[in-house]
Amino acid sequence: MLRRLKQRMASFGRDRSGAVAIIFGITIVPVMGLTGGAVDFNQASRDMARLQSAFDAAALAGVRQSALGDAGARLAAQNSLNANLSARLRAYPYTITASNNGTNVRIATNGATMDTTFMALIGMRTLNIVAKSTAISSTYYTVTSAKPVIAQLDIEAGDYNRMYVYCFDNNRRNQADRGRSQMTAIADNAGTTYSFNMPVCKEKETMSYRLYNVRNARTKPWLWETALPGTLIKNNSADWADPWSNNASYNYYSDTENVSGVPTPRFENNVPILETVICDSLAQCKPTSQGGILPSGANRTPQQAQQACSPGKFMYFGWEDRPTGYGWTDSDYDDIRVVVECPKTSTTTTTTVRLIE
């Protein structure tokens, strides 16, 4: 069959009749249009690739100037395009938009078409040129607090107590981790030395504290990690009757929020377990019996700070390891004593720029 086809093609080439010329004349135009179409498509593809690369670079250049607002971001994007596009590519219509104070820049062709050369022979006079790019700039704020100046847990207490610091995001309260991250142990009342770095909290997160309590277990280390969780029951008659045989474990999370600049704990069920006091100096963060301003005594209502922890001052946290109203307790709020210097906070700002389209 191949030999027969070759023979027919050779015969077609030698034919000098008028019919062959007519057929050739009829077919040459679409053949050239279809064959040359590859050239047109190749040119359009190259143009779109070059535009896309230039749009990506320009969108990123724009959001990097977000500090100048929308107008500044647009100008930076335009300058980048002027520097990277040839006159031919600049002739394609495109739009540059900036929003959110220059943190979002989008560049896209706007009805751009390329005139064809060969495909015009078969009626396709233009090809669409499409390129688009969007870049965004996101700024993240992180807050790092210094280690507590004082972190003391009552070594005379019968319960085992361990204190943690963590970051809390109320907007993530319904997530699996309850909005709590970077849980870090810092002290216990068994004499353990903890080597730790303070958590670095992100924007909208607040430094918070957790108390892990195991009843009647300070001298029973085998219970510290294995004690079964207990259930807090208000006015628990069983706990009142025999408060010294219980080895259940309890967790108290402060889930602190800043309310008008004042760190405000939000314990579950509002258990009264923490006392907070603002001291003008470290010397003030001592009990009144030692010349300070910290309250003392059993069976009392804890104080709550009513002002922000401003630079130069200190925040005192006094914990009661058994909340009032949930069984036996002495309500003296000195089982754990923590003093944090207010200004020991550093804020780091990180800006990331990325393409999203």
C-alpha positions in Angstrom: 0.0 0.0 0.0 2.8 2.4 0.8 4.3 1.8 -2.6 1.0 2.5 -4.2 0.6 5.8 -2.3 4.1 6.9 -3.4 3.2 6.2 -7.0 0.0 8.2 -6.8 1.8 11.2 -5.2 4.5 11.0 -7.9 1.7 11.0 -10.6 0.1 14.0 -8.9 3.4 15.9 -9.0 3.8 15.2 -12.8 0.3 16.1 -13.7 0.0 19.3 -15.7 -3.7 19.3 -16.3 -5.9 22.3 -15.3 -7.8 20.3 -12.7 -4.7 19.8 -10.6 -3.9 23.5 -10.6 -7.4 24.4 -9.5 -7.3 21.9 -6.7 -4.0 23.1 -5.6 -5.2 26.7 -5.7 -8.2 25.8 -3.6 -6.3 23.9 -0.9 -3.2 26.1 -0.6 -4.9 28.8 1.4 -6.3 26.6 4.2 -3.2 24.5 4.3 -1.1 27.6 4.8 -3.5 28.9 7.4 -3.4 25.7 9.4 0.3 25.2 9.0 1.2 28.8 9.7 -1.2 28.8 12.7 1.5 27.1 14.7 3.6 30.2 14.2 0.8 32.5 15.4 0.1 30.3 18.4 3.8 30.1 19.3 4.0 33.9 19.2 0.9 34.3 21.4 2.2 31.8 23.9 5.6 33.6 24.1 3.8 36.9 24.7 1.6 35.5 27.4 4.6 33.9 29.2 6.5 37.2 29.1 3.6 39.1 30.3 2.9 36.7 33.1 6.5 36.9 34.3 6.5 40.7 34.2 3.1 40.8 35.9 4.3 38.5 38.8 7.4 40.7 39.3 5.3 43.9 39.2 2.7 42.7 41.6 5.3 41.8 44.1 7.1 45.1 43.6 3.8 46.8 44.3 2.9 45.2 47.6 6.4 45.7 48.8 5.6 49.4 48.8 2.3 49.0 50.7 3.5 51.5 53.2 2.8 54.1 50.5 -0.8 53.1 50.2 -2.8 52.1 47.2 -1.4 54.9 45.0 2.2 54.1 45.9 1.7 50.4 45.3 0.2 51.0 41.9 3.0 53.3 40.9 5.6 50.8 42.0 3.9 48.1 39.9 3.7 50.4 36.9 7.4 51.3 37.2 8.3 47.6 37.3 6.3 46.9 34.1 7.8 49.9 32.3 11.3 48.5 33.1 10.5 44.9 32.1 8.1 45.0 29.2 9.2 45.8 25.6 7.2 48.4 23.7 5.4 45.7 21.9 4.2 44.0 25.1 3.3 47.3 26.7 0.9 47.8 23.8 -1.4 45.1 25.2 -4.1 46.7 27.3 -3.9 45.8 31.0 -5.1 47.1 34.4 -3.4 47.5 37.7 -5.5 47.6 40.9 -4.4 48.1 44.5 -6.5 47.7 47.6 -6.3 47.3 51.3 -3.8 50.1 51.7 -1.6 48.7 49.0 -1.3 45.2 50.5 -3.2 43.6 47.6 -2.1 44.3 44.0 -3.6 42.7 40.9 -2.5 43.1 37.3 -4.4 41.5 34.4 -4.7 41.9 30.7 -7.9 43.7 29.7 -9.3 42.5 26.4 -5.9 42.0 24.9 -5.6 40.4 21.5 -2.8 39.6 19.1 -3.2 40.1 15.3 -2.5 36.9 13.5 -0.6 36.6 10.2 -1.3 33.1 8.9 -4.5 32.3 10.7 -6.1 35.3 9.2 -6.1 33.4 5.9 -8.8 31.1 7.4 -10.7 33.9 9.1 -9.1 33.9 12.6 -7.7 37.4 12.6 -6.9 37.6 16.4 -5.9 35.5 19.3 -6.8 36.3 22.9 -3.8 37.2 25.2 -4.5 36.4 28.8 -2.1 36.9 31.8 -3.0 37.8 35.4 -1.2 38.0 38.7 -2.2 39.0 42.3 0.2 39.5 45.2 -0.6 40.2 48.8 1.4 41.5 51.7 0.6 40.1 55.2 2.1 41.6 58.4 2.3 39.4 61.5 3.0 40.8 65.0 4.7 38.6 67.6 5.1 39.4 71.3 7.7 37.9 73.5 7.6 38.5 77.3 10.5 38.1 79.6 10.7 35.3 82.1 9.0 36.0 85.4 11.1 37.9 87.9 9.7 35.6 90.6 8.0 32.2 90.2 7.5 30.6 93.6 5.3 27.6 94.5 4.5 26.8 98.1 6.7 23.8 98.9 4.7 23.2 102.1 1.5 22.5 100.2 0.1 19.0 100.2 -0.9 19.2 96.6 1.5 18.9 93.7 1.3 22.0 91.5 3.0 22.8 88.2 2.7 26.1 86.4 2.7 26.7 82.6 2.7 29.7 80.4 1.1 29.7 76.9 -0.4 31.8 74.2 -4.2 32.1 74.0 -6.3 33.2 71.0 -9.9 33.7 71.9 -10.9 33.6 68.2 -9.7 30.0 68.1 -11.5 28.9 71.3 -13.6 26.4 69.3 -10.6 24.7 67.7 -9.2 21.4 68.9 -6.5 23.1 71.0 -9.0 25.5 72.4 -6.9 28.4 71.1 -4.0 27.5 73.4 -0.5 27.1 71.9 3.1 26.8 73.0 2.3 25.3 76.4 5.5 25.7 78.4 6.2 24.4 81.9 8.1 27.0 84.1 7.9 25.9 87.7 6.6 23.4 90.2 6.6 23.0 94.0 8.7 19.8 93.9 12.0 21.7 93.4 12.2 20.9 89.7 14.5 23.2 87.6 12.9 24.1 84.3 15.0 25.4 81.4 12.7 27.1 79.0 12.1 30.0 76.6 9.0 32.1 76.9 6.4 31.5 74.2 6.3 34.0 71.3 2.7 35.0 70.9 1.3 36.2 67.6 -1.1 39.1 67.0 -4.4 38.6 68.8 -2.8 36.1 71.2 -2.4 36.9 74.9 0.1 35.5 77.3 -1.7 33.2 79.7 -1.0 30.8 82.5 -2.1 27.3 83.4 -2.1 25.5 86.8 -1.8 21.7 86.9 -2.8 20.4 90.3 -2.7 16.9 91.7 -4.4 16.6 95.0 -2.3 15.4 97.9 0.6 14.3 95.7 3.5 16.7 96.3 5.5 13.9 97.8 4.2 11.2 95.4 5.9 11.7 92.1 4.5 8.6 90.6 1.1 10.3 90.6 2.2 13.6 88.9 1.7 12.3 85.3 -0.7 9.4 86.0 -3.4 10.9 88.2 -6.9 10.5 86.7 -8.7 13.8 86.0 -11.2 14.9 88.6 -14.4 16.7 88.2 -15.0 20.0 89.9 -18.3 20.0 91.7 -19.4 23.1 93.5 -19.9 22.6 97.2 -18.7 19.0 96.8 -19.8 17.3 100.1 -17.5 14.3 99.5 -14.5 16.6 99.1 -15.4 18.5 102.2 -15.8 15.3 104.2 -12.4 13.8 103.3 -10.2 16.3 101.4 -7.0 14.4 102.1 -7.6 11.1 100.3 -8.3 12.5 96.8 -5.5 12.1 94.3 -7.4 13.5 91.2 -5.7 15.9 88.8 -7.1 19.3 87.7 -6.2 21.8 85.1 -7.0 25.5 85.4 -6.4 27.7 82.3 -6.4 31.4 82.7 -7.2 32.0 78.9 -6.3 35.6 79.5 -7.7 38.5 77.4 -6.8 42.1 77.3 -9.8 44.2 78.4 -9.0 47.9 78.0 -5.3 47.0 78.3 -5.8 45.0 81.5 -4.9 41.3 81.4 -8.2 39.6 82.4 -8.3 35.9 83.2 -11.3 33.9 81.8 -11.2 30.7 83.8 -13.8 28.0 82.9 -16.8 28.3 85.1 -15.3 31.5 86.5 -13.6 29.5 89.3 -12.1 32.0 91.8 -8.5 30.7 91.7 -6.3 33.7 90.8 -5.4 37.0 92.4 -3.8 39.9 90.4 -2.2 43.0 91.7 -0.3 45.8 90.0 2.8 47.0 91.9 4.6 50.2 91.2 7.9 48.6 92.1 9.3 45.1 92.8 9.6 46.0 96.5 5.8 46.5 96.6 5.2 43.0 95.3 5.6 41.6 98.8 3.0 40.7 101.5 2.0 43.6 103.7 3.8 41.8 106.6 7.0 42.3 104.7 6.4 46.0 103.8 4.7 45.4 100.5 1.1 45.8 99.3 0.1 42.2 98.6 -2.9 41.0 100.6 -2.6 38.0 102.9 -4.7 35.8 105.1 -7.0 32.9 104.6 -10.6 32.7 103.6 -10.7 35.9 101.6 -11.9 37.2 98.3 -9.0 37.7 95.8 -8.2 41.1 94.4 -8.2 41.8 90.7 -6.1 44.3 89.0 -8.1 47.3 87.6 -5.4 48.9 85.5 -3.0 47.9 82.6 0.4 46.5 83.3 2.3 49.6 82.1 6.0 50.0 81.6 8.0 50.4 84.9 5.4 48.4 86.9 5.0 44.8 87.9 2.1 42.3 87.8 1.6 39.9 90.7 -0.2 36.6 90.2 -1.3 34.8 93.4 -2.9 31.4 92.9 -5.1 29.2 95.1 -4.6 25.6 94.1 -8.1 24.7 95.3 -10.8 27.1 94.2 -13.2 28.4 96.8 -16.6 26.7 96.8 -15.4 23.4 95.3 -14.4 21.5 98.3 -11.9 22.2 101.1 -9.5 25.2 100.7 -7.8 27.8 102.8 -8.3 30.5 100.2 -5.1 32.3 101.0 -4.0 32.7 97.3 -0.3 32.2 97.9 0.1 28.6 96.8 1.8 29.9 93.6 3.4 33.4 93.5 4.4 34.9 90.2 5.7 38.4 89.6 6.2 39.6 86.0 7.9 42.9 85.1 5.5 44.8 82.8 7.8 46.4 80.2 9.8 43.2 79.5 8.0 42.7 76.3 9.5 42.9 72.8 7.3 43.1 69.7 8.6 41.8 66.3 6.9 42.6 63.1 7.2 40.2 60.1 5.9 41.0 56.7 5.5 38.3 54.1 4.8 38.9 50.4 3.5 36.2 48.1 1.6 35.6 44.9 -1.9 34.1 45.1 -2.9 34.1 41.4 
